[in-house]
Each structure stands twice: as structure tokens, then as C-alpha cells.
Amino acid sequence: MWQKGGTIDAFEAKWNPKRRASLPKSFLEAYPGTVHQVISTENYMNFLL
């Protein structure tokens, strides 16, 4: 989880990019407006650079 400029970004890592990714309902209720991003073997370089 990363907070910057008043927004929260949540990151989920998946080895298999075809797997479904989602945040728990309780997390979304506690942190409304969260931006959810999935990091996988197909896009991890975008997060490193």
C-alpha cells in the first residue's frame, strides 16, 4: 500500500497474470477511493522503472 497526495494505491502481485485479482470488501470499505493495481510478470518492469 502506498499513500501519496491524499490517495491510497494498493498493489497486488500475481505470478500468473490470468489469475483474478481483487481487494477484500472490508479493505475497500475501510479505504474508499483506493486505486488498485496488479503487478504481474507481464508488467512488472513498468513499476521498476
PDB file of N, CA, C and O in Angstrom, chain B, residues numbered from 101:
ATOM      1  N   MET B 101       0.849  -1.161   0.000  1.00  0.00           N
ATOM      2  CA  MET B 101       0.000   0.000   0.000  1.00  0.00           C
ATOM      3  C   MET B 101       0.897   1.226   0.000  1.00  0.00           C
ATOM      4  O   MET B 101       1.931   1.252   0.667  1.00  0.00           O
ATOM      5  N   TRP B 102       0.497   2.231  -0.745  1.00  0.00           N
ATOM      6  CA  TRP B 102       1.291   3.446  -0.889  1.00  0.00           C
ATOM      7  C   TRP B 102       0.350   4.632  -0.793  1.00  0.00           C
ATOM      8  O   TRP B 102      -0.704   4.625  -1.429  1.00  0.00           O
ATOM      9  N   GLN B 103       0.693   5.643  -0.024  1.00  0.00           N
ATOM     10  CA  GLN B 103      -0.137   6.833   0.092  1.00  0.00           C
ATOM     11  C   GLN B 103       0.659   8.020  -0.412  1.00  0.00           C
ATOM     12  O   GLN B 103       1.794   8.258   0.003  1.00  0.00           O
ATOM     13  N   LYS B 104       0.024   8.770  -1.332  1.00  0.00           N
ATOM     14  CA  LYS B 104       0.693   9.935  -1.894  1.00  0.00           C
ATOM     15  C   LYS B 104      -0.378  10.937  -2.310  1.00  0.00           C
ATOM     16  O   LYS B 104      -1.307  10.591  -3.040  1.00  0.00           O
ATOM     17  N   GLY B 105      -0.252  12.147  -1.858  1.00  0.00           N
ATOM     18  CA  GLY B 105      -1.188  13.189  -2.252  1.00  0.00           C
ATOM     19  C   GLY B 105      -2.621  12.943  -1.810  1.00  0.00           C
ATOM     20  O   GLY B 105      -3.554  13.385  -2.480  1.00  0.00           O
ATOM     21  N   GLY B 106      -2.812  12.252  -0.704  1.00  0.00           N
ATOM     22  CA  GLY B 106      -4.145  12.024  -0.180  1.00  0.00           C
ATOM     23  C   GLY B 106      -4.877  10.831  -0.767  1.00  0.00           C
ATOM     24  O   GLY B 106      -6.006  10.554  -0.364  1.00  0.00           O
ATOM     25  N   THR B 107      -4.273  10.117  -1.703  1.00  0.00           N
ATOM     26  CA  THR B 107      -4.894   8.913  -2.250  1.00  0.00           C
ATOM     27  C   THR B 107      -4.074   7.695  -1.834  1.00  0.00           C
ATOM     28  O   THR B 107      -2.880   7.791  -1.547  1.00  0.00           O
ATOM     29  N   ILE B 108      -4.741   6.565  -1.812  1.00  0.00           N
ATOM     30  CA  ILE B 108      -4.069   5.317  -1.454  1.00  0.00           C
ATOM     31  C   ILE B 108      -4.017   4.421  -2.678  1.00  0.00           C
ATOM     32  O   ILE B 108      -5.036   4.183  -3.327  1.00  0.00           O
ATOM     33  N   ASP B 109      -2.843   3.931  -2.987  1.00  0.00           N
ATOM     34  CA  ASP B 109      -2.653   2.960  -4.065  1.00  0.00           C
ATOM     35  C   ASP B 109      -2.370   1.605  -3.435  1.00  0.00           C
ATOM     36  O   ASP B 109      -1.464   1.470  -2.613  1.00  0.00           O
ATOM     37  N   ALA B 110      -3.144   0.609  -3.823  1.00  0.00           N
ATOM     38  CA  ALA B 110      -2.933  -0.756  -3.338  1.00  0.00           C
ATOM     39  C   ALA B 110      -2.382  -1.582  -4.485  1.00  0.00           C
ATOM     40  O   ALA B 110      -2.890  -1.516  -5.604  1.00  0.00           O
ATOM     41  N   PHE B 111      -1.347  -2.360  -4.211  1.00  0.00           N
ATOM     42  CA  PHE B 111      -0.712  -3.186  -5.227  1.00  0.00           C
ATOM     43  C   PHE B 111      -0.881  -4.653  -4.867  1.00  0.00           C
ATOM     44  O   PHE B 111      -0.747  -5.045  -3.708  1.00  0.00           O
ATOM     45  N   GLU B 112      -1.177  -5.449  -5.874  1.00  0.00           N
ATOM     46  CA  GLU B 112      -1.316  -6.886  -5.688  1.00  0.00           C
ATOM     47  C   GLU B 112      -0.411  -7.568  -6.708  1.00  0.00           C
ATOM     48  O   GLU B 112      -0.486  -7.280  -7.902  1.00  0.00           O
ATOM     49  N   ALA B 113       0.429  -8.458  -6.244  1.00  0.00           N
ATOM     50  CA  ALA B 113       1.354  -9.168  -7.131  1.00  0.00           C
ATOM     51  C   ALA B 113       0.782 -10.540  -7.485  1.00  0.00           C
ATOM     52  O   ALA B 113       0.350 -11.294  -6.613  1.00  0.00           O
ATOM     53  N   LYS B 114       0.790 -10.843  -8.769  1.00  0.00           N
ATOM     54  CA  LYS B 114       0.318 -12.134  -9.267  1.00  0.00           C
ATOM     55  C   LYS B 114       1.369 -12.693 -10.215  1.00  0.00           C
ATOM     56  O   LYS B 114       1.785 -12.015 -11.154  1.00  0.00           O
ATOM     57  N   TRP B 115       1.794 -13.914  -9.974  1.00  0.00           N
ATOM     58  CA  TRP B 115       2.737 -14.555 -10.867  1.00  0.00           C
ATOM     59  C   TRP B 115       2.063 -14.844 -12.211  1.00  0.00           C
ATOM     60  O   TRP B 115       2.645 -14.611 -13.271  1.00  0.00           O
ATOM     61  N   ASN B 116       0.841 -15.351 -12.154  1.00  0.00           N
ATOM     62  CA  ASN B 116       0.078 -15.661 -13.355  1.00  0.00           C
ATOM     63  C   ASN B 116      -0.864 -14.486 -13.644  1.00  0.00           C
ATOM     64  O   ASN B 116      -1.810 -14.273 -12.886  1.00  0.00           O
ATOM     65  N   PRO B 117      -0.635 -13.722 -14.713  1.00  0.00           N
ATOM     66  CA  PRO B 117      -1.457 -12.538 -14.989  1.00  0.00           C
ATOM     67  C   PRO B 117      -2.912 -12.872 -15.313  1.00  0.00           C
ATOM     68  O   PRO B 117      -3.753 -11.973 -15.320  1.00  0.00           O
ATOM     69  N   LYS B 118      -3.228 -14.123 -15.578  1.00  0.00           N
ATOM     70  CA  LYS B 118      -4.599 -14.502 -15.898  1.00  0.00           C
ATOM     71  C   LYS B 118      -5.432 -14.770 -14.643  1.00  0.00           C
ATOM     72  O   LYS B 118      -6.649 -14.930 -14.729  1.00  0.00           O
ATOM     73  N   ARG B 119      -4.783 -14.818 -13.487  1.00  0.00           N
ATOM     74  CA  ARG B 119      -5.496 -15.039 -12.227  1.00  0.00           C
ATOM     75  C   ARG B 119      -6.290 -13.786 -11.866  1.00  0.00           C
ATOM     76  O   ARG B 119      -5.848 -12.664 -12.116  1.00  0.00           O
ATOM     77  N   ARG B 120      -7.448 -13.989 -11.284  1.00  0.00           N
ATOM     78  CA  ARG B 120      -8.303 -12.881 -10.890  1.00  0.00           C
ATOM     79  C   ARG B 120      -7.689 -12.170  -9.683  1.00  0.00           C
ATOM     80  O   ARG B 120      -7.210 -12.809  -8.746  1.00  0.00           O
ATOM     81  N   ALA B 121      -7.713 -10.868  -9.724  1.00  0.00           N
ATOM     82  CA  ALA B 121      -7.178 -10.067  -8.627  1.00  0.00           C
ATOM     83  C   ALA B 121      -8.277  -9.144  -8.109  1.00  0.00           C
ATOM     84  O   ALA B 121      -9.000  -8.525  -8.890  1.00  0.00           O
ATOM     85  N   SER B 122      -8.394  -9.059  -6.793  1.00  0.00           N
ATOM     86  CA  SER B 122      -9.381  -8.158  -6.198  1.00  0.00           C
ATOM     87  C   SER B 122      -9.005  -7.868  -4.753  1.00  0.00           C
ATOM     88  O   SER B 122      -8.288  -8.632  -4.106  1.00  0.00           O
ATOM     89  N   LEU B 123      -9.506  -6.752  -4.275  1.00  0.00           N
ATOM     90  CA  LEU B 123      -9.285  -6.380  -2.889  1.00  0.00           C
ATOM     91  C   LEU B 123     -10.465  -6.865  -2.052  1.00  0.00           C
ATOM     92  O   LEU B 123     -11.596  -6.892  -2.537  1.00  0.00           O
ATOM     93  N   PRO B 124     -10.215  -7.248  -0.802  1.00  0.00           N
ATOM     94  CA  PRO B 124     -11.311  -7.660   0.071  1.00  0.00           C
ATOM     95  C   PRO B 124     -12.307  -6.520   0.294  1.00  0.00           C
ATOM     96  O   PRO B 124     -11.923  -5.351   0.337  1.00  0.00           O
ATOM     97  N   LYS B 125     -13.564  -6.865   0.433  1.00  0.00           N
ATOM     98  CA  LYS B 125     -14.618  -5.874   0.640  1.00  0.00           C
ATOM     99  C   LYS B 125     -14.335  -5.023   1.874  1.00  0.00           C
ATOM    100  O   LYS B 125     -14.569  -3.815   1.856  1.00  0.00           O
ATOM    101  N   SER B 126     -13.836  -5.636   2.941  1.00  0.00           N
ATOM    102  CA  SER B 126     -13.551  -4.894   4.171  1.00  0.00           C
ATOM    103  C   SER B 126     -12.458  -3.840   3.947  1.00  0.00           C
ATOM    104  O   SER B 126     -12.506  -2.762   4.539  1.00  0.00           O
ATOM    105  N   PHE B 127     -11.477  -4.152   3.096  1.00  0.00           N
ATOM    106  CA  PHE B 127     -10.420  -3.190   2.780  1.00  0.00           C
ATOM    107  C   PHE B 127     -11.007  -2.004   2.022  1.00  0.00           C
ATOM    108  O   PHE B 127     -10.700  -0.853   2.330  1.00  0.00           O
ATOM    109  N   LEU B 128     -11.852  -2.286   1.032  1.00  0.00           N
ATOM    110  CA  LEU B 128     -12.456  -1.211   0.244  1.00  0.00           C
ATOM    111  C   LEU B 128     -13.375  -0.337   1.091  1.00  0.00           C
ATOM    112  O   LEU B 128     -13.471   0.869   0.860  1.00  0.00           O
ATOM    113  N   GLU B 129     -14.047  -0.932   2.062  1.00  0.00           N
ATOM    114  CA  GLU B 129     -14.902  -0.150   2.958  1.00  0.00           C
ATOM    115  C   GLU B 129     -14.066   0.729   3.882  1.00  0.00           C
ATOM    116  O   GLU B 129     -14.451   1.862   4.172  1.00  0.00           O
ATOM    117  N   ALA B 130     -12.941   0.225   4.340  1.00  0.00           N
ATOM    118  CA  ALA B 130     -12.071   0.987   5.242  1.00  0.00           C
ATOM    119  C   ALA B 130     -11.304   2.088   4.516  1.00  0.00           C
ATOM    120  O   ALA B 130     -10.999   3.129   5.097  1.00  0.00           O
ATOM    121  N   TYR B 131     -10.994   1.850   3.240  1.00  0.00           N
ATOM    122  CA  TYR B 131     -10.211   2.806   2.445  1.00  0.00           C
ATOM    123  C   TYR B 131     -10.922   3.093   1.129  1.00  0.00           C
ATOM    124  O   TYR B 131     -10.472   2.639   0.077  1.00  0.00           O
ATOM    125  N   PRO B 132     -12.027   3.841   1.170  1.00  0.00           N
ATOM    126  CA  PRO B 132     -12.758   4.132  -0.074  1.00  0.00           C
ATOM    127  C   PRO B 132     -11.916   4.982  -1.026  1.00  0.00           C
ATOM    128  O   PRO B 132     -11.104   5.799  -0.592  1.00  0.00           O
ATOM    129  N   GLY B 133     -12.118   4.779  -2.310  1.00  0.00           N
ATOM    130  CA  GLY B 133     -11.380   5.539  -3.319  1.00  0.00           C
ATOM    131  C   GLY B 133      -9.982   5.015  -3.583  1.00  0.00           C
ATOM    132  O   GLY B 133      -9.190   5.681  -4.250  1.00  0.00           O
ATOM    133  N   THR B 134      -9.663   3.840  -3.077  1.00  0.00           N
ATOM    134  CA  THR B 134      -8.349   3.249  -3.277  1.00  0.00           C
ATOM    135  C   THR B 134      -8.146   2.859  -4.742  1.00  0.00           C
ATOM    136  O   THR B 134      -9.041   2.300  -5.377  1.00  0.00           O
ATOM    137  N   VAL B 135      -6.969   3.158  -5.261  1.00  0.00           N
ATOM    138  CA  VAL B 135      -6.605   2.738  -6.613  1.00  0.00           C
ATOM    139  C   VAL B 135      -5.921   1.376  -6.488  1.00  0.00           C
ATOM    140  O   VAL B 135      -4.940   1.235  -5.758  1.00  0.00           O
ATOM    141  N   HIS B 136      -6.440   0.380  -7.197  1.00  0.00           N
ATOM    142  CA  HIS B 136      -5.928  -0.990  -7.121  1.00  0.00           C
ATOM    143  C   HIS B 136      -5.177  -1.310  -8.410  1.00  0.00           C
ATOM    144  O   HIS B 136      -5.728  -1.194  -9.505  1.00  0.00           O
ATOM    145  N   GLN B 137      -3.926  -1.711  -8.272  1.00  0.00           N
ATOM    146  CA  GLN B 137      -3.113  -2.071  -9.426  1.00  0.00           C
ATOM    147  C   GLN B 137      -2.537  -3.467  -9.225  1.00  0.00           C
ATOM    148  O   GLN B 137      -2.125  -3.836  -8.126  1.00  0.00           O
ATOM    149  N   VAL B 138      -2.520  -4.230 -10.312  1.00  0.00           N
ATOM    150  CA  VAL B 138      -1.993  -5.587 -10.264  1.00  0.00           C
ATOM    151  C   VAL B 138      -0.631  -5.605 -10.945  1.00  0.00           C
ATOM    152  O   VAL B 138      -0.480  -5.123 -12.068  1.00  0.00           O
ATOM    153  N   ILE B 139       0.348  -6.160 -10.260  1.00  0.00           N
ATOM    154  CA  ILE B 139       1.697  -6.313 -10.813  1.00  0.00           C
ATOM    155  C   ILE B 139       1.859  -7.787 -11.177  1.00  0.00           C
ATOM    156  O   ILE B 139       1.628  -8.672 -10.353  1.00  0.00           O
ATOM    157  N   SER B 140       2.258  -8.035 -12.420  1.00  0.00           N
ATOM    158  CA  SER B 140       2.419  -9.413 -12.886  1.00  0.00           C
ATOM    159  C   SER B 140       3.717  -9.545 -13.675  1.00  0.00           C
ATOM    160  O   SER B 140       4.471  -8.585 -13.832  1.00  0.00           O
ATOM    161  N   THR B 141       3.954 -10.743 -14.158  1.00  0.00           N
ATOM    162  CA  THR B 141       5.154 -10.985 -14.963  1.00  0.00           C
ATOM    163  C   THR B 141       5.113 -10.207 -16.268  1.00  0.00           C
ATOM    164  O   THR B 141       6.152 -10.010 -16.898  1.00  0.00           O
ATOM    165  N   GLU B 142       3.947  -9.764 -16.682  1.00  0.00           N
ATOM    166  CA  GLU B 142       3.821  -9.014 -17.935  1.00  0.00           C
ATOM    167  C   GLU B 142       4.079  -7.517 -17.775  1.00  0.00           C
ATOM    168  O   GLU B 142       4.448  -6.857 -18.746  1.00  0.00           O
ATOM    169  N   ASN B 143       3.896  -6.966 -16.573  1.00  0.00           N
ATOM    170  CA  ASN B 143       4.009  -5.511 -16.429  1.00  0.00           C
ATOM    171  C   ASN B 143       4.937  -5.043 -15.300  1.00  0.00           C
ATOM    172  O   ASN B 143       4.981  -3.848 -15.007  1.00  0.00           O
ATOM    173  N   TYR B 144       5.664  -5.938 -14.675  1.00  0.00           N
ATOM    174  CA  TYR B 144       6.468  -5.556 -13.511  1.00  0.00           C
ATOM    175  C   TYR B 144       7.542  -4.524 -13.840  1.00  0.00           C
ATOM    176  O   TYR B 144       7.901  -3.717 -12.983  1.00  0.00           O
ATOM    177  N   MET B 145       8.053  -4.536 -15.049  1.00  0.00           N
ATOM    178  CA  MET B 145       9.097  -3.564 -15.412  1.00  0.00           C
ATOM    179  C   MET B 145       8.570  -2.123 -15.371  1.00  0.00           C
ATOM    180  O   MET B 145       9.334  -1.202 -15.084  1.00  0.00           O
ATOM    181  N   ASN B 146       7.296  -1.918 -15.650  1.00  0.00           N
ATOM    182  CA  ASN B 146       6.701  -0.571 -15.567  1.00  0.00           C
ATOM    183  C   ASN B 146       6.772  -0.020 -14.157  1.00  0.00           C
ATOM    184  O   ASN B 146       6.882   1.192 -13.971  1.00  0.00           O
ATOM    185  N   PHE B 147       6.711  -0.894 -13.160  1.00  0.00           N
ATOM    186  CA  PHE B 147       6.766  -0.460 -11.774  1.00  0.00           C
ATOM    187  C   PHE B 147       8.200  -0.256 -11.292  1.00  0.00           C
ATOM    188  O   PHE B 147       8.436   0.493 -10.344  1.00  0.00           O
ATOM    189  N   LEU B 148       9.149  -0.915 -11.935  1.00  0.00           N
ATOM    190  CA  LEU B 148      10.548  -0.790 -11.534  1.00  0.00           C
ATOM    191  C   LEU B 148      11.229   0.422 -12.136  1.00  0.00           C
ATOM    192  O   LEU B 148      12.154   0.978 -11.544  1.00  0.00           O
ATOM    193  N   LEU B 149      10.782   0.830 -13.295  1.00  0.00           N
ATOM    194  CA  LEU B 149      11.437   1.956 -13.986  1.00  0.00           C
ATOM    195  C   LEU B 149      10.842   3.287 -13.632  1.00  0.00           C
ATOM    196  O   LEU B 149      11.290   4.317 -14.136  1.00  0.00           O
TER     197      LEU B 149
END
